[in-house]
Amino acid sequence: MFKIIKLEDTLRVPPELYGRSIKEAIRSLLEERYEGMVFEDLGFVLSVLDFSFNPKGKIMPGDGGSYHKVTFTVLSFMPELQEVTLGKVTEVEEYGAFVRIGPFEALLHVSSIVDDFVDFNKSQGVLIGRKTRRVLSSGDWVRVRVTAVSIGGVGGDKIGVMSRQPFLGKEEWIQEDIKKLIAEAKASEQK
């Protein structure tokens, strides 16, 4: 989920940036410190949107830099548990598929793809349901539910997703589920 978050920080403007305007220096330091970084509580910071700062900085004895309090907003992406989102399959392996959701790669484990046993066809690089014959390959778009999120920790970023529930997975699978539901509803009406 994309979020706009308001933050505060104290930035040190080093003496080598004194030739620039203070506003330009602060923007550069914010972008360097936050943009493209992953934080446990913020997720992936895409951009610093705006900022305000105290132009009167403090200088510490023995340090030529000036310290300024800064208030700023960032645009970030952080997947949330149970969130349903659309992602693109980037790689298929024997144990599952990797799905790009926002700036992250999530694992769609083989047991979480469809309600069926799934086989890996190495020569074609696809996963195929034994009974359903549903095929998942690189480049496919899938609707998934986020089942696990561990962002910014020591072990790296880990996101787990699933498409095993009705109305999740590839668009064609969702259309099949809808047709099946309509057929079942019509059959129960006729009884």
C-alpha positions as CSV (number, residue, x, y, z in Angstrom):
1,M,0.0,0.0,0.0
2,F,1.2,3.5,-0.9
3,K,1.3,6.0,2.0
4,I,2.2,9.6,2.5
5,I,4.0,9.9,5.9
6,K,5.1,13.0,7.8
7,L,8.4,12.7,9.5
8,E,10.9,14.8,11.5
9,D,14.7,14.5,11.6
10,T,17.7,16.6,12.4
11,L,20.1,16.8,9.5
12,R,23.8,17.8,9.6
13,V,24.7,20.0,6.7
14,P,28.5,19.5,6.2
15,P,30.7,22.5,5.4
16,E,31.3,21.3,1.9
17,L,27.6,22.1,1.1
18,Y,27.8,25.7,2.4
19,G,28.3,27.0,-1.1
20,R,24.7,25.9,-2.0
21,S,21.5,27.4,-0.7
22,I,20.5,25.8,2.6
23,K,17.2,24.6,1.0
24,E,19.0,22.9,-1.8
25,A,21.5,21.3,0.6
26,I,18.6,20.0,2.9
27,R,16.7,18.6,-0.1
28,S,19.8,16.8,-1.3
29,L,20.5,15.3,2.1
30,L,16.9,14.2,2.6
31,E,16.9,12.5,-0.8
32,E,20.2,10.8,-0.1
33,R,19.2,9.6,3.3
34,Y,15.6,8.4,2.5
35,E,14.8,7.9,-1.2
36,G,15.3,4.3,-2.4
37,M,15.8,3.1,1.2
38,V,13.8,0.4,3.0
39,F,12.8,1.0,6.7
40,E,11.1,-1.4,9.0
41,D,8.4,1.1,10.0
42,L,8.1,3.0,6.7
43,G,8.6,0.4,4.0
44,F,10.3,1.4,0.7
45,V,10.6,5.2,0.4
46,L,9.9,6.2,-3.1
47,S,10.3,10.0,-2.8
48,V,10.6,13.0,-0.5
49,L,7.6,15.1,-1.4
50,D,8.1,18.3,0.5
51,F,9.9,19.7,3.6
52,S,10.3,22.6,5.9
53,F,13.2,23.3,8.1
54,N,14.6,25.8,10.7
55,P,17.1,27.9,8.7
56,K,18.9,28.7,12.0
57,G,21.0,25.6,12.6
58,K,23.1,24.7,15.6
59,I,26.9,24.2,15.4
60,M,28.6,21.9,17.8
61,P,32.1,22.6,19.2
62,G,34.7,20.8,17.1
63,D,32.2,20.2,14.2
64,G,32.0,22.5,11.3
65,G,28.6,21.2,10.2
66,S,25.3,22.9,11.1
67,Y,22.4,20.9,12.4
68,H,18.8,21.7,11.3
69,K,15.4,20.4,12.4
70,V,13.5,19.2,9.4
71,T,9.9,18.2,9.0
72,F,9.1,16.4,5.7
73,T,6.7,14.1,4.0
74,V,7.6,10.9,2.0
75,L,5.8,8.7,-0.3
76,S,6.4,5.1,0.7
77,F,5.2,1.6,-0.3
78,M,4.6,-1.0,2.5
79,P,2.6,-4.1,1.8
80,E,0.0,-4.9,4.6
81,L,-1.1,-8.3,5.8
82,Q,-4.3,-9.5,4.1
83,E,-4.1,-6.7,1.4
84,V,-5.1,-7.9,-2.0
85,T,-3.0,-6.5,-4.8
86,L,-2.0,-7.1,-8.4
87,G,1.5,-8.2,-9.2
88,K,3.6,-9.5,-12.1
89,V,5.3,-12.9,-12.1
90,T,9.0,-12.3,-12.7
91,E,10.4,-15.8,-12.2
92,V,9.1,-19.3,-11.9
93,E,10.9,-22.0,-9.9
94,E,10.1,-25.5,-8.7
95,Y,9.1,-24.2,-5.3
96,G,7.0,-21.3,-6.5
97,A,7.0,-18.0,-8.3
98,F,8.3,-14.6,-7.6
99,V,5.8,-11.8,-7.9
100,R,6.7,-8.1,-8.2
101,I,4.4,-6.0,-6.1
102,G,5.4,-2.4,-6.0
103,P,9.2,-2.3,-5.5
104,F,9.3,-5.7,-3.8
105,E,9.6,-9.3,-4.9
106,A,7.1,-11.5,-3.1
107,L,7.2,-15.3,-3.0
108,L,4.1,-17.2,-4.2
109,H,4.8,-20.6,-2.8
110,V,3.8,-23.6,-4.9
111,S,1.3,-24.7,-2.1
112,S,-0.4,-21.3,-2.2
113,I,-1.0,-20.9,-6.0
114,V,-4.2,-23.0,-6.6
115,D,-6.2,-25.5,-4.6
116,D,-4.6,-28.4,-6.5
117,F,-1.3,-30.2,-6.7
118,V,1.1,-28.2,-8.8
119,D,3.9,-29.6,-11.0
120,F,6.9,-27.7,-12.3
121,N,7.6,-28.0,-16.1
122,K,11.3,-27.1,-16.2
123,S,11.6,-27.1,-20.0
124,Q,8.7,-24.6,-20.3
125,G,9.5,-22.8,-17.0
126,V,5.8,-23.0,-15.8
127,L,3.8,-24.3,-12.9
128,I,0.7,-26.4,-13.8
129,G,-2.2,-27.6,-11.7
130,R,-2.7,-31.3,-12.1
131,K,-6.5,-31.3,-12.1
132,T,-7.3,-27.7,-12.9
133,R,-4.6,-27.4,-15.6
134,R,-4.1,-23.8,-14.5
135,V,-0.7,-22.6,-15.8
136,L,1.5,-19.9,-14.2
137,S,4.4,-18.5,-16.1
138,S,6.8,-15.6,-16.1
139,G,5.1,-12.4,-17.2
140,D,1.7,-13.3,-16.0
141,W,-0.3,-10.8,-13.9
142,V,-1.9,-12.2,-10.8
143,R,-4.1,-10.9,-8.1
144,V,-2.6,-12.1,-4.7
145,R,-3.3,-11.7,-1.0
146,V,-0.3,-10.7,1.2
147,T,0.2,-13.3,3.9
148,A,3.6,-12.4,5.4
149,V,5.6,-9.2,5.6
150,S,9.1,-8.7,7.1
151,I,10.6,-5.5,5.8
152,G,13.8,-3.8,6.8
153,G,15.0,-6.5,9.2
154,V,18.4,-8.1,9.5
155,G,17.5,-11.1,7.2
156,G,16.4,-8.9,4.3
157,D,12.9,-8.2,3.0
158,K,10.5,-11.1,2.9
159,I,7.0,-11.0,1.6
160,G,4.7,-14.0,1.2
161,V,1.6,-14.0,-1.0
162,M,-1.1,-16.4,-2.0
163,S,-3.6,-16.9,-4.8
164,R,-5.3,-20.1,-3.7
165,Q,-8.6,-18.5,-2.7
166,P,-11.5,-17.9,-5.1
167,F,-11.2,-14.7,-7.1
168,L,-7.5,-14.6,-6.8
169,G,-4.8,-15.5,-9.3
170,K,-4.7,-14.9,-13.1
171,E,-7.7,-13.0,-14.6
172,E,-8.8,-16.1,-16.6
173,W,-8.9,-18.1,-13.3
174,I,-11.0,-15.4,-11.7
175,Q,-13.4,-15.4,-14.7
176,E,-13.7,-19.2,-14.4
177,D,-14.5,-18.9,-10.7
178,I,-17.2,-16.3,-11.5
179,K,-18.8,-18.5,-14.2
180,K,-18.7,-21.5,-11.8
181,L,-20.4,-19.4,-9.1
182,I,-23.1,-18.2,-11.5
183,A,-23.8,-21.8,-12.7
184,E,-24.1,-23.0,-9.1
185,A,-26.5,-20.2,-8.3
186,K,-28.7,-21.0,-11.3
187,A,-28.7,-24.7,-10.4
188,S,-29.8,-24.0,-6.9
189,E,-32.6,-21.7,-8.2
190,Q,-33.9,-24.4,-10.4
191,K,-34.3,-26.9,-7.4
